Amino acid sequence: MTLSIFHHPDCLMHETGDHPERAERLSVSLRRLENLTNTQLPLNAVSWQVASAITDEALQRVHPASYTAMLQAFCASGGGRLDEDTVASAGSEHAARLSAGCAIDAVNAVLKDQAESALALCRPPGHHALPDRSMGFCFYNNAALAVRHAQAIAGITKVAVIDWDLHHGNGTEAIFYNDPDVLFVSTHQDPNWPGTGALNDIGTQGGLGTTVNLPMPIGSGDQSYMTVFQNVIAPAVARFQPELLIVSAGYDAHWADPLGRLGLSVAGFGTLTREVRALARQLCEGRLVLVLEGGYDLSALSWGLTATAAALVGAQVADPLGKSPYPEPTAAVDQLIQAARERHQL
């Protein structure tokens, strides 16, 4: 029951100024996780690893060389605004390579039996990045790169990606939308940016049915998420029978996050982590990788990560932030579950 946590200090070189995706997201989370592992978790339950940068070969499994060259040149010239939401500095492309490297190294650790599960502290995040376009604070799609790496180097064929970020992982969905070997499941606030992730978007061609979108109503909290997980997500993943489970772990679904109005608590993230860990143990020999995505309230993000890390080694931490002030939209969630089960014949 071991956990490897991957990070790199140069991910702080992605300088964004007065921006929600700021360096403190990583530095504060690192301090809280280090305190957790040093004082509250069983001895030797967690190993800390400094990640290496992703190779060009691995990067080009998702992103064309022309896009990488553009990002490198843009950052070398001093950076600026790549799109309306995404800011780059001189060190951003280097940080993005290391962020992707965290995800790649996490996959290696799990597939080589060096750890039962792995947590990749990726910064910048990745799930909005398209193959040839930055978007929504993201440069390279860390989760998608992790999937393609597993398939390329380890003989893994079927991978499931569960994205519990506040926002729909439109980049990850687009990359795998017609791929029968990758199941993409997303819970996300509806309505919210980027406006994608409709229930009826289920994949196309060979990938028809391998995209499961769950647009959650405003206020959805711990009970809503658990009900959706047990009635839709777990059955969909079990039917797919993946050999590896990857989670795009965003913590902006916490009730205190400034970018949304979902209602998960720190304790709720711990419960979700225990559920995905149990699912991985049931279906794919425990092979589980969590890749950090969003989370813009520093307390909610850092405490959510500690709840996740503790759950991955069979422990539990207190929730200092408490329960959501939002009422649970029970009827709307029940309607979503019914519609999703009918749409996917669960």
C-alpha positions as CSV (number, residue, x, y, z in Angstrom):
1,M,0.0,0.0,0.0
2,T,2.5,2.6,-1.2
3,L,2.1,6.0,-2.9
4,S,4.7,7.9,-5.0
5,I,4.3,11.6,-5.3
6,F,6.0,13.3,-8.3
7,H,6.9,16.9,-8.6
8,H,9.6,19.3,-9.9
9,P,10.6,22.6,-8.4
10,D,11.0,24.1,-11.9
11,C,7.2,23.9,-12.4
12,L,7.3,27.2,-10.4
13,M,9.1,28.8,-13.3
14,H,5.8,29.1,-15.0
15,E,5.1,32.7,-13.9
16,T,1.6,34.1,-14.4
17,G,1.4,37.2,-12.2
18,D,-2.1,38.0,-10.9
19,H,-3.7,34.9,-12.3
20,P,-5.8,32.1,-10.7
21,E,-3.3,29.5,-11.9
22,R,-0.4,30.9,-9.8
23,A,2.8,29.4,-8.4
24,E,1.4,29.3,-4.9
25,R,-1.0,26.6,-5.9
26,L,2.0,24.2,-6.0
27,S,4.2,25.7,-3.3
28,V,1.4,25.7,-0.7
29,S,0.2,22.2,-1.7
30,L,3.8,20.8,-1.4
31,R,4.2,22.2,2.1
32,R,0.9,20.7,3.3
33,L,1.6,17.4,1.7
34,E,5.1,17.2,3.2
35,N,3.6,18.0,6.6
36,L,1.1,15.2,6.1
37,T,3.6,12.6,5.1
38,N,6.0,13.5,7.8
39,T,3.6,13.6,10.7
40,Q,0.3,11.7,10.0
41,L,0.9,8.8,7.6
42,P,2.5,5.4,8.2
43,L,6.3,5.3,7.9
44,N,7.4,4.6,4.4
45,A,3.9,4.8,3.0
46,V,4.8,7.7,0.7
47,S,7.9,8.2,-1.5
48,W,8.7,11.6,-2.9
49,Q,10.2,11.7,-6.4
50,V,11.6,14.6,-8.5
51,A,10.2,14.1,-12.1
52,S,12.2,14.3,-15.3
53,A,11.0,16.3,-18.3
54,I,9.0,14.6,-21.0
55,T,10.9,13.5,-24.0
56,D,10.1,14.8,-27.5
57,E,9.1,11.3,-28.5
58,A,6.6,11.0,-25.8
59,L,5.3,14.6,-26.3
60,Q,4.7,14.0,-30.0
61,R,2.3,11.1,-29.3
62,V,-0.3,13.9,-28.6
63,H,1.2,17.2,-29.7
64,P,2.8,17.8,-33.1
65,A,6.3,19.1,-33.2
66,S,5.1,22.4,-34.9
67,Y,3.0,23.2,-31.9
68,T,5.9,22.5,-29.5
69,A,8.2,24.7,-31.6
70,M,5.7,27.5,-31.5
71,L,5.5,27.3,-27.7
72,Q,9.2,27.2,-27.3
73,A,9.7,30.3,-29.5
74,F,6.9,32.2,-27.8
75,C,8.3,31.6,-24.4
76,A,11.9,32.3,-25.5
77,S,10.7,35.7,-26.7
78,G,9.5,36.5,-23.2
79,G,6.0,35.0,-23.3
80,G,2.7,36.9,-23.0
81,R,-0.9,35.9,-23.5
82,L,-1.4,32.8,-25.7
83,D,-5.2,33.0,-25.5
84,E,-7.8,34.9,-23.4
85,D,-7.1,32.7,-20.4
86,T,-3.6,31.3,-20.8
87,V,-0.5,33.3,-19.8
88,A,3.0,32.2,-20.6
89,S,6.4,33.4,-19.3
90,A,10.0,32.7,-20.3
91,G,10.0,29.5,-18.2
92,S,6.5,28.2,-19.1
93,E,7.3,25.7,-21.8
94,H,10.1,24.2,-19.7
95,A,7.6,24.0,-16.7
96,A,5.0,22.4,-19.0
97,R,7.5,19.7,-20.1
98,L,8.2,18.9,-16.5
99,S,4.5,18.9,-15.6
100,A,3.9,16.4,-18.4
101,G,7.0,14.5,-17.1
102,C,5.4,14.2,-13.7
103,A,2.5,12.4,-15.3
104,I,4.8,10.1,-17.4
105,D,6.9,9.2,-14.4
106,A,3.8,8.5,-12.3
107,V,2.7,6.0,-15.0
108,N,6.1,4.4,-15.0
109,A,6.1,3.9,-11.2
110,V,2.7,2.2,-11.3
111,L,3.3,0.0,-14.3
112,K,6.7,-1.1,-13.0
113,D,5.3,-2.0,-9.6
114,Q,7.4,0.6,-7.8
115,A,4.2,1.9,-6.2
116,E,0.6,0.9,-6.0
117,S,-0.6,4.4,-6.9
118,A,1.0,7.6,-7.9
119,L,0.1,11.3,-7.6
120,A,1.5,13.7,-10.2
121,L,1.7,17.3,-9.0
122,C,1.4,18.8,-12.5
123,R,1.7,22.5,-13.0
124,P,0.6,23.9,-15.4
125,P,-2.5,21.7,-15.7
126,G,-3.4,20.0,-18.9
127,H,-7.0,18.8,-19.5
128,H,-8.1,21.7,-21.7
129,A,-5.0,21.5,-24.0
130,L,-5.8,20.4,-27.6
131,P,-3.1,18.8,-29.7
132,D,-2.2,22.0,-31.4
133,R,-3.7,24.7,-29.2
134,S,-3.3,26.0,-25.6
135,M,-6.5,26.6,-23.7
136,G,-7.8,27.3,-20.2
137,F,-4.4,27.6,-18.4
138,C,-3.1,24.5,-20.2
139,F,-0.2,23.9,-22.6
140,Y,0.3,20.2,-22.9
141,N,-2.4,17.6,-22.0
142,N,-0.8,15.7,-19.2
143,A,-3.5,13.1,-18.8
144,A,-3.6,12.3,-22.5
145,L,0.2,12.1,-22.7
146,A,0.1,9.6,-19.7
147,V,-2.4,7.5,-21.6
148,R,-0.4,7.4,-24.8
149,H,2.8,6.7,-22.9
150,A,1.2,3.7,-21.1
151,Q,-0.1,2.3,-24.4
152,A,3.3,2.8,-26.2
153,I,5.7,1.4,-23.6
154,A,3.9,-1.1,-21.5
155,G,1.6,-3.1,-23.7
156,I,-1.4,-1.4,-22.1
157,T,-4.3,-1.2,-24.4
158,K,-7.4,0.0,-22.5
159,V,-7.2,3.0,-20.2
160,A,-10.0,4.8,-18.4
161,V,-9.7,8.5,-17.5
162,I,-12.0,9.9,-14.9
163,D,-12.0,13.7,-14.8
164,W,-13.5,15.2,-11.6
165,D,-12.4,18.8,-12.2
166,L,-15.0,21.6,-12.0
167,H,-14.6,22.3,-15.7
168,H,-15.1,19.8,-18.6
169,G,-11.9,18.3,-19.9
170,N,-12.6,19.3,-23.4
171,G,-9.0,18.7,-24.6
172,T,-8.9,15.2,-23.3
173,E,-12.3,14.4,-24.7
174,A,-11.3,15.7,-28.2
175,I,-8.1,13.6,-28.2
176,F,-9.9,10.4,-27.5
177,Y,-13.4,11.1,-28.9
178,N,-13.1,8.4,-31.6
179,D,-10.8,6.0,-29.7
180,P,-12.4,2.7,-28.6
181,D,-9.5,1.9,-26.2
182,V,-9.8,5.0,-24.0
183,L,-12.9,5.6,-21.8
184,F,-13.3,9.3,-20.8
185,V,-15.6,10.1,-18.0
186,S,-16.1,13.7,-16.9
187,T,-18.1,15.3,-14.0
188,H,-18.2,19.1,-14.5
189,Q,-20.4,22.0,-13.4
190,D,-23.1,22.9,-15.9
191,P,-23.4,25.7,-16.9
192,N,-19.7,26.8,-16.8
193,W,-16.8,27.4,-19.1
194,P,-15.8,26.0,-21.6
195,G,-19.5,25.1,-22.5
196,T,-18.7,21.6,-23.7
197,G,-19.4,18.2,-22.2
198,A,-23.1,17.6,-23.0
199,L,-24.7,14.4,-21.8
200,N,-25.4,13.4,-25.4
201,D,-21.7,13.8,-26.5
202,I,-20.7,10.1,-26.2
203,G,-18.0,9.7,-28.8
204,T,-18.0,8.9,-32.5
205,Q,-16.8,6.2,-35.0
206,G,-15.0,3.5,-33.1
207,G,-15.2,5.5,-29.9
208,L,-19.0,5.7,-29.9
209,G,-20.0,5.2,-26.2
210,T,-16.5,5.6,-24.7
211,T,-17.2,9.2,-23.7
212,V,-19.4,9.7,-20.6
213,N,-20.3,13.3,-19.8
214,L,-22.0,14.1,-16.5
215,P,-22.9,17.8,-16.4
216,M,-23.5,18.4,-12.7
217,P,-26.0,21.0,-11.5
218,I,-24.8,23.9,-9.4
219,G,-24.5,23.0,-5.8
220,S,-23.8,19.3,-6.3
221,G,-21.8,18.2,-3.3
222,D,-20.5,15.1,-1.6
223,Q,-23.8,13.1,-1.7
224,S,-24.5,14.0,-5.3
225,Y,-21.0,13.0,-6.4
226,M,-21.2,9.7,-4.6
227,T,-24.6,8.8,-6.0
228,V,-23.4,9.6,-9.5
229,F,-20.2,7.6,-8.9
230,Q,-22.0,4.5,-7.7
231,N,-24.8,4.6,-10.3
232,V,-23.0,5.8,-13.4
233,I,-19.2,6.1,-13.2
234,A,-18.4,2.8,-11.5
235,P,-20.7,0.7,-13.7
236,A,-19.3,2.4,-16.9
237,V,-15.7,1.8,-15.9
238,A,-16.4,-1.8,-14.8
239,R,-18.0,-2.6,-18.2
240,F,-15.0,-1.1,-20.0
241,Q,-12.5,-3.2,-18.1
242,P,-9.5,-0.9,-18.2
243,E,-5.9,-2.1,-17.5
244,L,-5.0,1.3,-16.0
245,L,-7.0,4.1,-14.4
246,I,-6.0,7.7,-14.6
247,V,-7.8,10.5,-12.8
248,S,-7.7,14.2,-13.9
249,A,-7.9,15.4,-10.3
250,G,-9.1,19.0,-10.1
251,Y,-9.9,20.5,-6.8
252,D,-12.0,23.4,-8.1
253,A,-15.1,21.4,-7.5
254,H,-14.7,22.3,-3.8
255,W,-17.4,24.6,-2.5
256,A,-14.9,27.4,-1.7
257,D,-13.3,27.6,-5.1
258,P,-13.7,31.1,-6.7
259,L,-14.3,29.7,-10.3
260,G,-17.4,27.7,-9.7
261,R,-20.3,26.8,-7.5
262,L,-20.1,23.0,-6.9
263,G,-20.2,21.7,-3.4
264,L,-17.6,19.1,-2.8
265,S,-15.8,19.2,0.6
266,V,-12.3,18.1,1.5
267,A,-13.8,15.0,3.0
268,G,-15.7,14.4,-0.2
269,F,-12.4,14.3,-2.2
270,G,-11.1,11.7,0.3
271,T,-14.2,9.6,-0.3
272,L,-14.0,9.9,-4.1
273,T,-10.3,8.9,-3.9
274,R,-11.2,5.8,-1.9
275,E,-13.8,4.9,-4.5
276,V,-11.5,5.2,-7.4
277,R,-8.8,3.3,-5.5
278,A,-11.3,0.4,-4.8
279,L,-12.3,0.5,-8.5
280,A,-8.6,0.2,-9.6
281,R,-8.1,-2.7,-7.3
282,Q,-11.2,-4.4,-8.6
283,L,-10.4,-3.9,-12.3
284,C,-6.8,-3.3,-13.0
285,E,-4.6,-4.7,-10.2
286,G,-4.7,-1.4,-8.3
287,R,-2.9,0.6,-11.1
288,L,-4.0,4.1,-10.4
289,V,-2.4,7.5,-11.4
290,L,-3.9,10.9,-10.3
291,V,-2.8,13.9,-12.3
292,L,-3.4,17.4,-10.8
293,E,-5.6,19.7,-12.8
294,G,-7.4,22.7,-11.3
295,G,-8.1,24.1,-7.9
296,Y,-7.8,27.9,-7.2
297,D,-8.6,28.3,-3.5
298,L,-5.2,27.6,-1.9
299,S,-6.8,26.0,1.3
300,A,-9.3,23.9,-0.6
301,L,-6.7,22.7,-3.1
302,S,-4.0,21.9,-0.5
303,W,-6.3,20.2,1.9
304,G,-8.1,18.4,-0.9
305,L,-4.7,17.0,-2.0
306,T,-3.9,15.8,1.5
307,A,-7.3,14.0,1.7
308,T,-6.4,12.3,-1.6
309,A,-2.9,11.3,-0.5
310,A,-4.1,10.0,2.8
311,A,-6.9,7.9,1.1
312,L,-4.4,6.4,-1.3
313,V,-2.5,4.8,1.6
314,G,-5.6,3.8,3.6
315,A,-5.6,6.8,6.0
316,Q,-8.0,9.7,6.6
317,V,-7.5,13.4,7.5
318,A,-9.8,15.8,9.2
319,D,-11.7,18.4,7.1
320,P,-10.8,21.8,8.4
321,L,-13.0,23.6,5.9
322,G,-16.3,21.9,6.6
323,K,-19.3,21.1,4.5
324,S,-20.7,23.0,1.6
325,P,-23.2,25.8,2.3
326,Y,-25.1,24.9,-0.9
327,P,-28.2,22.8,-0.7
328,E,-27.9,19.5,-2.7
329,P,-29.9,19.6,-5.9
330,T,-31.1,16.0,-5.3
331,A,-33.9,15.9,-7.9
332,A,-31.7,17.3,-10.7
333,V,-29.0,14.8,-9.9
334,D,-31.5,12.0,-9.9
335,Q,-32.6,13.1,-13.3
336,L,-29.0,13.3,-14.6
337,I,-28.4,9.7,-13.3
338,Q,-31.5,8.3,-15.0
339,A,-30.7,10.1,-18.3
340,A,-27.0,9.0,-18.2
341,R,-27.9,5.3,-17.4
342,E,-30.4,5.3,-20.3
343,R,-28.0,7.0,-22.7
344,H,-25.2,4.5,-21.9
345,Q,-27.4,1.5,-21.3
346,L,-26.1,0.9,-17.8
